[in-house]
Amino acid sequence: MTDPETGAVHEIVLNKRVRKAYAEAAAAQRLRTREALRRCGAHHLVLRTDRDWIADIARFALRQRRAAGRPVSAGTAAPGGPA
């Protein structure tokens, strides 16, 4: 890896310990993000590239509409968008 600030090159050897530390750090970051969004009152959608993320976004949007008490129908288009 190359440090973008210094230009120094660092070799990283992946082994069980490094993978475990990375997984723990990534999980902690995801938790901090989720908690910060909840404190702000924002909704949180986690997308994954190994899933159909477009379907995940559609399901999330439908859940949000239903939770807000807005009707959901197949013919509903976004304001200003095509019908």
N, C-alpha and C positions, 0 to 999 in steps of 0.2 A: 504494500500500500504506500501511497505517496501522501505525505502531510500537505494539504493545500496551502497552509500558512507558511511553512518553512521550506517545503520542497524536499524534506528529508524522506528517504525511502525506508520503510519498516517491513521486515518479513514477519509474517504471522504464521505460526505452525498450528494447524488445527488438530486438536486431540480431544479426548473425552472431557478433560478439565476445562478447556477453552470453550467448547460447545456448551457445556453446562453453565458456565459463567455468562455466556452470551444469552442463552435462553432465559436465565434468571433476570438479567438486566432488561431484556426485551419485555418480559412479563411485567416487571415493575414499572416500566415506562407506559405500557398499555393501561395498567391500573391507575397511574397518576393522571393520564389523559382522561380516562373515563370519569374519575372522581372530580377533576377540574370542570369538565363539561356539565356534570350533574350539579355542581355548586352554582354554576352559571344559569342553570335551568334549561340548558340546551339538550336536544335529543342526540343520541349517539348511534351511528350505524357503522358497524365493522364490516369492511369489504375484504374479500379474499380472492386471489387470482385463480385458485383451484376450484372455484364455484362459479355459477352463473351470476355474476355480480349485477347484471342488468335486472334480472328477476328479483334479486335481493333488494335493489333500490326501489323497484315497483312495489314490492310487498311492504317495505318500510313506508313509502308514501301513502299507500292505502291505509295502513294502520294509523298513521298520523291523521289522515282525513277523518277516519272513523272516530278516533279519540277526540277530535275537535268537534264532533257532532255534525260534520258536513256530509252531505249525501255523496255516495260513490256510485257512478254509473258508467257504462262503457262509452257513452256518447259525450261525456264531459271533457272539454278541452280547456287548456290553460288560457287565461285572459290574453287576448291579442294573438293567440296562436291559431293554427288551422283547426277547423272543426272536424 
